[in-house]
Amino acid sequence: MSLLDHTAFISPEFLIRAASEPWELQGVSRLRHQVFVDEQRIFVGDDRDDIDNMAIPLVAIATLAAEPAEVVGTVRIHEPSPGIWWGSRLAVAPAYRKVGRLGAELIRLAVSTANGLGCHEFNAHVQLQNVPLFRRLHWELQGEIDLHGVRHMHMLASLDHYPPICDPATGWSTRARRS
């Protein structure tokens, strides 16, 4: 009898919520390192900064047998001044980028969470290849900027399209798209 190879398994269901468990926070760090240090080479060694001390980390979690299994997407949000929020470090694991609109779901959770916490303005510096996604999600262009040697677009969310969420830890589940 041979064992099945599960390395190519892509979960059909994901949890989208605020990270709170230690394994979720470790998954956030691992994924950000994979994307921003190893893959994109934007940072050397580590991508952590002072914002991590105040940010709310949000996650997309792949499930296995209906149980949370692995962090496969993340974004962080923070409020540097009253009512003004920022999202940053949006990352989705390579194997999951075309599976379940995870980037869009994380963006929705990010802005809706901030909206539920009194947001008046939600900003992000978006890598240029991701601008079309943000435009489809009702974000407006504000101007280009260079961050860490990479061109970004400063973008502003249209808050009317993001109903407030008061408890991001509850979040929601979403299913993978069918091919």
ABEGO torsion letter per residue (X at the ends): XBBBBAAABBBABBBBBBBABAAAAAAAAAAAAAAAAAAAGABBGBABBAAAAABBBBBBBBBBGGBBABBABBBBBBBABBGBBBBBGBBBBAAAAAAAGAAAAAAAAAAAAAAAAGBABBBBBBBAAAAAAAAAAGBBBAEBBBBGGBBBBBBBBBAAABBBBABAAAEBBBBBBBX
